[in-house]
């Protein structure tokens, strides 16, 4: 293999990222749908992603209230049409005629078992969509892999608390990490909080639309979501009391741009509705811990700074520069990190369905021979495993 593809499917949008390694160097970036970095979960008979969502919004009656139609295009992210469109997008992006015969990239999906039922159900849906051999990865595992990817040469041991936050739920997990001499990860607890940033996004979109003059086209609602992502990114780096002004999409339609500070928005009921339960769950996980703990935050819910602010007095919160892509980038790193995680048992098949043996994040990779052009020549460096600092044969020869 020369790379991996990471997919994070949320309730309304999906993040797709690609990671490739060559000559010991790693390159990664978003795939998107050709128009947007985050793919709307909107399949139709003739289109997928942004074109499908725009078609649905353009077909809305003129009397439709836009504030109630922000997700008029949204469908089940695990239905056959969306997964089939995802498979076609990957084929087009990689320039391959058949994904089943591809030996160059491992596909991994960040899956929430509440939405899919179990690993067997998720694997079955992906197989039917033409994505065989896809590996489901837990959100907390994906976020930890994302963090480990930036600390591939660190040593030592510690205990880390993770809070991957999605649109509708947040997982609070505890991991013990030992990177001396080799990386070893041991889960130490996990809890689920049914609270995410979804209701806040809907409320903030309605506030922005109230400041727009009449005549906003319905298809501009997708641009409104893009503008909220940009606004959240500015809020994350702005001082808590400094007002931030909306300067993204739809600003020409606004007779008065949105202006708000982090502290002002943090007190809104839609915000405290998901920050307080998450902060309480993290405090419960940290009970009995001496000293200041480190909490890893990522996912769509972490794109807004409110959870990190709520945990300011609890511990040090680590976040990457783009939390919206954290889980997709993290599952890209699952293949080189998976051997550091403990083996987990398989989940039972879905009730009522035939028993089947499905893959889980604990399974070893299937033995797939790479194409002749991708076979590694003697001395060609392999991708460096996080926490493994042993030099490859080529580097040892150069040092001599």
C-alpha positions in Angstrom: 0.0 0.0 0.0 1.1 3.5 -0.7 -1.6 5.3 1.3 -5.0 5.2 3.1 -8.3 6.9 2.8 -10.1 8.2 5.9 -13.9 8.8 6.0 -15.8 10.5 8.8 -19.6 10.3 8.3 -21.6 12.6 10.4 -25.3 13.2 10.4 -25.3 15.9 7.7 -21.8 16.1 6.2 -19.0 13.7 5.6 -15.2 14.4 5.6 -13.0 12.4 3.2 -9.2 12.6 3.5 -6.3 11.0 1.7 -2.9 10.1 3.1 0.0 8.8 1.0 3.6 8.1 1.8 6.6 8.0 -0.5 10.2 7.9 0.3 9.5 8.1 4.0 7.5 11.4 3.6 3.8 11.6 4.3 1.3 13.8 2.4 -2.3 14.2 3.4 -5.2 16.4 2.3 -9.0 16.5 2.0 -10.8 14.8 -1.0 -14.2 16.5 -0.7 -16.8 16.2 -3.6 -15.1 18.5 -6.0 -16.9 21.6 -4.7 -16.7 21.5 -1.0 -14.2 20.0 1.5 -17.1 18.6 3.6 -19.5 16.5 1.6 -23.3 17.1 2.2 -25.1 13.8 2.8 -27.4 14.3 -0.2 -27.5 11.5 -2.9 -30.0 11.6 -5.7 -30.5 9.4 -8.8 -28.2 11.5 -10.9 -25.9 13.4 -8.5 -24.1 13.2 -5.2 -22.8 15.6 -2.5 -23.0 19.3 -3.2 -24.7 19.1 -6.7 -27.4 16.9 -5.2 -28.0 19.2 -2.2 -28.1 22.2 -4.5 -30.7 20.5 -6.7 -32.9 19.7 -3.7 -32.7 23.3 -2.4 -33.4 24.8 -5.8 -36.5 22.8 -6.1 -38.0 24.1 -2.9 -41.1 26.3 -3.2 -40.6 30.1 -3.2 -42.6 30.4 0.0 -40.4 28.0 1.9 -38.9 29.5 5.1 -35.1 29.2 4.7 -34.4 28.9 8.4 -36.5 25.7 8.5 -34.7 24.3 5.3 -31.1 24.3 6.3 -30.9 20.5 6.0 -33.7 19.9 3.6 -31.3 17.9 1.5 -30.1 15.6 4.3 -30.6 11.9 4.1 -29.4 8.8 6.0 -25.6 8.8 5.7 -25.6 5.0 5.6 -28.1 4.5 2.8 -27.0 2.7 -0.3 -27.2 5.7 -2.6 -24.8 7.8 -0.5 -22.3 5.0 0.0 -22.4 4.2 -3.7 -21.8 7.8 -4.6 -18.9 7.8 -2.2 -17.4 4.8 -3.9 -17.7 6.6 -7.3 -16.1 9.7 -5.9 -13.1 7.7 -4.6 -12.7 5.9 -7.9 -12.7 9.2 -9.8 -10.3 10.8 -7.4 -7.8 7.9 -7.5 -8.3 7.4 -11.2 -9.0 3.7 -10.8 -11.6 1.6 -12.7 -12.4 -0.8 -9.8 -11.9 -0.2 -6.1 -12.2 -3.9 -5.3 -9.0 -4.6 -7.2 -7.0 -1.6 -5.8 -4.1 -2.6 -3.7 -2.7 0.8 -3.2 -5.0 2.4 -0.5 -6.7 1.1 2.6 -10.1 2.6 3.2 -11.1 3.3 6.9 -14.4 4.7 8.1 -15.0 6.5 11.5 -18.3 4.8 12.5 -20.8 5.5 15.3 -22.3 2.2 16.4 -25.5 4.0 17.5 -26.2 4.9 13.8 -25.0 1.7 12.2 -26.1 -0.9 14.9 -22.8 -2.9 15.1 -19.6 -3.5 13.1 -21.2 -6.3 11.1 -24.0 -4.0 9.9 -21.5 -1.2 8.9 -19.2 -3.6 7.1 -22.2 -5.2 5.3 -23.5 -1.8 4.1 -20.0 -0.8 2.8 -19.5 -4.1 1.1 -22.9 -3.8 -0.7 -21.8 -0.2 -1.9 -18.7 -1.6 -3.5 -16.3 -0.8 -0.7 -15.1 -4.2 0.4 -12.4 -4.6 3.1 -13.3 -1.2 4.6 -12.3 -0.9 8.3 -14.7 0.7 10.8 -12.8 2.7 13.5 -14.2 4.1 16.7 -14.3 7.9 17.0 -12.1 8.0 20.1 -9.5 5.7 18.4 -9.5 7.9 15.3 -8.9 11.1 17.4 -6.1 9.4 19.3 -4.5 8.4 16.0 -4.8 12.0 14.9 -2.9 13.1 18.0 -0.3 10.4 17.6 0.4 11.4 14.0 1.8 14.7 15.3 3.9 13.1 17.9 5.5 10.3 16.0 8.9 10.8 17.7 7.8 11.4 21.2 8.7 9.0 24.0 7.4 8.4 27.5 4.0 7.4 29.0 0.9 9.1 30.1 -2.8 9.1 30.4 -5.0 11.0 28.0 -8.7 11.9 28.0 -10.4 12.2 24.6 -13.6 14.1 23.7 -14.4 13.5 20.0 -17.5 15.6 19.5 -20.0 15.2 16.7 -23.2 16.8 15.6 -25.4 14.8 17.9 -23.1 12.9 20.4 -19.8 13.2 22.2 -17.6 10.3 23.3 -15.5 10.8 26.5 -12.8 8.2 26.6 -9.6 7.5 28.6 -6.5 6.0 27.2 -3.2 5.0 28.7 -0.3 5.5 26.2 3.1 4.1 26.6 5.7 5.1 24.0 8.8 3.7 25.6 10.3 1.7 23.9 7.5 1.0 21.5 4.0 2.6 21.2 1.3 0.8 23.2 -2.2 2.1 23.7 -4.6 0.7 26.3 -8.3 1.9 26.6 -9.2 2.7 30.2 -12.8 3.7 30.0 -15.5 5.3 27.7 -18.8 7.0 28.1 -21.2 8.5 25.6 -22.9 11.9 26.0 -25.9 12.4 23.7 -25.1 16.1 23.1 -23.4 17.7 20.1 -23.2 21.0 18.2 -26.1 20.2 15.8 -28.9 22.3 17.6 -26.5 25.2 18.0 -25.6 25.2 14.3 -29.3 25.4 13.3 -30.0 28.2 15.8 -26.9 30.2 14.6 -28.0 29.8 11.0 -31.4 31.2 11.8 -29.8 34.2 13.5 -27.7 34.9 10.4 -30.7 34.5 8.0 -32.7 37.0 10.1 -30.0 39.6 9.3 -30.3 39.0 5.5 -32.6 41.0 3.2 -35.3 39.2 1.2 -34.1 37.4 -1.9 -31.6 35.0 -0.6 -31.6 31.9 -2.9 -32.3 28.6 -1.2 -29.2 27.0 -2.7 -27.2 29.6 -0.7 -27.9 27.6 2.5 -24.9 25.4 1.7 -22.7 28.5 1.5 -24.2 29.5 4.8 -22.8 26.3 6.4 -19.4 27.1 4.8 -19.6 30.6 6.3 -20.3 29.2 9.8 -17.3 26.9 9.6 -15.2 30.0 8.8 -16.8 32.0 11.6 -16.1 29.2 14.1 -12.5 29.1 13.0 -12.1 32.8 13.6 -13.8 32.5 17.0 -11.3 29.8 18.1 -8.3 32.1 17.7 -10.0 35.4 18.8 -9.8 36.6 22.4 -12.9 35.7 24.5 -14.3 39.2 24.7 -13.4 40.4 21.2 -16.4 40.7 18.8 -15.9 38.7 15.6 -17.7 40.0 12.4 -19.1 37.7 9.7 -17.1 38.3 6.5 -17.9 35.0 4.7 -20.6 33.9 2.3 -24.0 35.7 2.3 -22.4 38.9 3.6 -23.6 40.8 0.5 -27.1 39.9 1.5 -26.8 41.0 5.1 -27.9 44.5 6.0 -26.1 44.2 9.3 -23.3 41.5 9.6 -23.2 39.1 12.4 -21.1 40.3 15.3 -20.5 38.3 18.4 -17.7 37.2 20.8 -16.9 33.8 22.2 -18.0 34.8 25.7 -21.3 36.2 24.4 -22.2 33.1 22.4 -21.0 30.6 25.1 -24.0 31.7 27.3 -26.6 30.8 24.7 -28.9 28.0 25.8 -28.2 26.0 22.6 -24.5 26.2 23.4 -24.7 25.3 27.1 -27.1 22.4 26.1 -24.1 20.5 24.8 -21.1 22.1 26.6 -22.3 21.4 30.1 -23.1 17.7 29.7 -19.8 17.2 28.0 -17.8 19.1 30.6 -19.6 17.2 33.4 -18.7 13.9 31.8 -15.0 14.9 31.4 -14.9 16.1 35.1 -16.3 12.7 36.1 -13.7 10.9 34.1 -11.0 13.1 35.7 -12.1 12.5 39.2 -9.2 11.4 41.4 -6.6 12.5 38.9 -3.8 14.5 40.5 -2.5 17.5 38.6 -3.6 19.2 35.4 -4.8 16.6 32.8 -4.6 16.8 29.0 -7.9 16.5 27.1 -7.8 15.9 23.3 -10.7 17.6 21.6 -11.7 17.1 18.0 -14.6 16.5 15.6 -17.3 18.9 14.3 -18.3 19.9 17.9 -14.8 21.0 18.6 -14.8 23.3 15.6 -16.5 25.8 17.9 -14.4 26.9 20.9 -17.2 26.4 23.5 -16.3 22.9 24.8 -12.6 23.9 25.1 -13.6 27.0 27.0 -15.8 25.0 29.3 -12.9 22.7 30.1 -10.4 25.6 30.7 -10.4 25.1 34.5 -10.3 21.3 34.2 -7.3 20.6 32.1 -5.3 21.5 29.1 -7.2 21.0 25.9 -5.3 20.0 22.7 -6.9 20.8 19.4 -5.6 20.7 15.8 -5.9 23.5 13.4 -8.9 22.0 11.6 -11.1 20.0 14.0 -13.7 19.3 11.3 -11.2 16.9 9.6 -9.7 15.4 12.8 -11.5 12.1 12.7 -11.1 11.6 8.9 -7.3 12.3 9.2 -7.2 10.1 12.3 -8.6 7.1 10.5 -6.0 7.6 7.8 -3.4 6.9 10.4 -5.3 3.8 11.7 -3.3 1.4 9.5 0.2 2.3 10.8 -1.2 2.7 14.4 -3.5 -0.3 14.7 -0.9 -2.7 16.0 -0.4 -0.4 19.0 -4.1 -0.9 20.0 -5.3 -4.0 21.9 -7.3 -6.7 20.1 -11.0 -6.2 20.6 -13.7 -8.8 20.1 -16.1 -8.7 17.2 -19.6 -7.4 17.7 -22.5 -9.8 17.0 -24.4 -9.6 13.7 -27.5 -7.5 13.4 -30.7 -9.1 14.8 -32.7 -11.0 12.3 -29.8 -11.2 9.8 -27.7 -14.2 8.9 -24.6 -14.7 11.0 -21.5 -13.5 9.3 -17.9 -12.9 10.1 -17.2 -9.2 9.7 -14.1 -7.1 10.1 -13.5 -4.9 13.1 -10.8 -2.4 14.0 -9.0 -5.2 15.8 -8.5 -7.4 12.8 -5.1 -7.6 11.1 -5.0 -6.2 7.6 -5.9 -8.6 4.9 -2.9 -9.9 3.0 -3.0 -8.0 -0.3 -0.1 -8.2 -2.6 0.7 -4.7 -4.0 0.9 -4.2 -7.7 4.3 -4.8 -9.3 5.0 -1.0 -9.6 4.3 -0.5 -5.9 6.5 -3.4 -4.5 9.1 -1.9 -2.3 12.6 -2.2 -3.5 15.4 -3.3 -1.1 16.4 -0.4 1.0 13.3 1.7 0.3 12.1 3.3 3.5 8.8 2.2 5.0 6.3 4.6 6.6 7.4 5.3 10.1 5.2 3.8 12.8 4.3 6.4 15.5 6.5 5.9 18.4 9.1 3.8 16.6 12.3 5.7 16.2 14.4 2.8 14.9 16.2 4.0 11.7 15.6 2.1 8.5 18.3 0.3 6.7 18.8 3.1 4.3 19.4 5.7 7.0 21.8 3.4 8.7 23.8 3.0 5.5 23.9 6.8 5.1 25.2 7.3 8.6 28.1 5.0 7.9 
